[in-house]
Amino acid sequence: MQGIFGKLLEVSPIVWAIIGIIVILSIIGLIITSKKDQKSPSVLTTKKLVYGGMCIAIAFILSYIRLYKMPQGGSITLASMFPIILYSMVFGPIAGIITGVAYGLLQLIQDAWVLNWAQLFLDYPLAFGFLGIAGLAPNFLTNLKIRTYFAVSIAVLGRGLMHFLSGAVFFADYAPEGQSPILYSLAYNASYIIPELIITLILSTVLITTPIYMTLKKHSI
């Protein structure tokens, strides 16, 4: 456990500075919006930005708590995608996709594995932007746990699909001789996406029983 959290000590000062700026601006935004009329559209928009920034910062910190790191990119983390997924469930898919894309661009700071611009687009802004589709979880799923499980599953697997396509097209040379690049990419990406999905589902089960979700939902109205 010390080794896992010790990874935070290896984070560069520049990264901590970026996280600090995001958190400080988010806190300032919360203070400002708390003093304004909550029914104002501009206040609601500001709240989306504020909570989006905080969720990005939390997700970015969690992404450094890696349980396992893959050799050609990808890792198993302490449910680093969940803050973006939770945000998307509360504020909707459009805000969620924008936040996911922003988070994906920040991921370029952390051990980016880039072969060309097309691969970069698939593996970072597009893949993490897919986390925003958690906001598409249908409202007729009135059971919060079931709705959360559905949201987490489509979001994480949606991200995994982008990595799979990237791997099959751009990392085909890494496939062992005689093995299909498609099967190689499927096995490679499933080896960290599936454990990440399981960890995120477990954590989400715990968090949605706390006031966190309902508080965010209340502030989004």
N, C-alpha and C positions, 0 to 999 in steps of 0.2 A: 504493500500500500504506500509506503514511503517513497518507493521508486516511482510509482505512478504520479503522485502529487509532486514529486521532486522535479518532474518535467516543467512545472511552472517556473522553477528557478532558472531554467535554461532559456526562458523567453527573453528576447532582446529588449533593451530599454525602449527602442522605437515602437515596438508592438505595444508595450505597456502604456506608452505615451498616447498612442491612438485610442486604446481602450479607455484610458483616463479621460481623454477629451470627450469621447462619446458619452461616458457616464456623467461627466460634469454638465455637458449641454443638456442631457436628458433630465437631470435633476432641476436645472434652471427652468427648463420647459414645463416640468410638472408644477413648480412653484408659481410660474406665470399663469398657467391654465387654471390652477386652483383658485385664483383670485378673480377670474373672469366668469361671465355668464356661461354656464355649462351647456345651454341650448344653442349657443352661437355656432354656426357651421365652421367658422375659422378655428374655434377652440377645439372642436372635434377633429379637424384636420391636424392641428398641432399635436393633439393627443396621439394620433396615429404615428406621427413622426417621432414623438418622445418615446412611446412604448416600443416602437420599432427599433430605435437606437439602443434602448436598454436590452432588448432581446438579442440583438446582434452582438452586443458586448458580452452578454452572458454566454451565448453560443460560442463565441470566439475563445473565451477563457476555457470552456469545457472541451473545446477541440484540442487543447494542449494536454488534456489528461487522457493520454492514449494508452489503451490496454495492449494494443498490438499495431505495428506499422507495417504496411505492405511494401514490397521492394520497388514496385513501379507506380506508386501513388495509392492513396486510400488507406484508411486506418479504422480501427475499432476504438471508439471514444466513450466517454461517460455521457451518452445520450446528448451529444452536442447539438443535434438537429431539433430537439424538442422545443427549445424556446421559440424558434421560427415557426414550428408547426402550431404551437399554442397561440402565437400571435395571429397566424392565419385563420385559425378557428374562430377567434374573437373578432377580428377586424375584416375578415373576408378574403377571397382569393386574390383580388387585384393588389391590395396592400401587402398581402403575404408574398406574392410573386416578386414585387418590387423589393421587399425586404430580403427575400431569399437571394435575389440577384446581387444586391449590395453585399450580403454576407459571402457569396461566392467570389466576388472580386477581392474581398479581404483575405480569402483563403489563399490567394496568390502569394501573399506574404509568407505563408507557412509551407515551406517545402514544396513549392510549385513544381510540377512535372509537366513541362510544355514541349511539344514537338513542333507544332505549327499553330496558326491562329484558329483554324477550324477545330482542332482538338481542344485548344484552350477554351473556346466558346462552349463546346459540348460538356467538358469536364468541370467547368467553374460556373459562369453566370447561368447557363441553361440548366445544368444539373441541380444546382442549389435553388434556382428559381422554381423548380418543380416542387420544392417543399411547400410553396404557397398554395398548391392545389388541395392542401388539407382543408382550406376554407370552403371547398366544394362538398364537404361532407353534408349530406341532406338533413334538413331540419326535421323530417319526419322520423328520424332516429331519435326519439325522445329520451331514450336511455343514454345518459351522458357517457357512461363507460363504453357502450357499443359504438357511439358516435366517435369517441376519441380513438378507439381501436381502428375504426375504419379510416379516420383522418390520418393517423400515424402510418398505417399500412400503405395507403395510396401515395402518400408523400415520400416515404422512404423508398418504396419500390419504383416510384417515378424517377427519383434521383438515380437509383440503380440502373434503370433502363438507359439513361443517358450515358452512364459510364460503360455499360455493356456495348452500346453502339460505338462509342469512342474506341474501346478496346478491340472490337472486331475489325474496325477499319484502320485505325492508326497504330495499333500495337500488335498487328498480325505477325510481325517478325519475331516477337517474343514467344510465340507458340512453339512448343517442342516439335521436332521434325515428325511429320506424319499426322499431327493433330490439327483438326479444323480450328481456324482462328475464332470461329463463332463459339465452339465448345470451350476453347481456352478462355475467351473473354467471359463467358457465362460462369465458368468455374472460379476464375480469378475474382471477379467482382462479387459473386455470391458469397465467397469465403469471408468477406468483411461486412457486406451489406446485410446479410441475414442475421449475424450476431448483433449488429448495430440495431436492427429492427427489433430483435427480442429484448435488448436492453432498454430501448426507448419505450416499448410497450409496457415493460415492468415499471419503469419510472413514471410513466403517464398514469398508471393505475394508482400510484401513491399520490401524485400531485393533484389529480382531479378530485380527490377526497378532502383537499385542503381549501381554504378560502381564496387561493390564488386565482383560480379560473373565474369564479363568480365575481371577484373584485374587478378583474380586467373586463369582464362582460358588462358589469354595471357602468364602468367608466367609458365604455365604447358607445353607450346609448346617448 
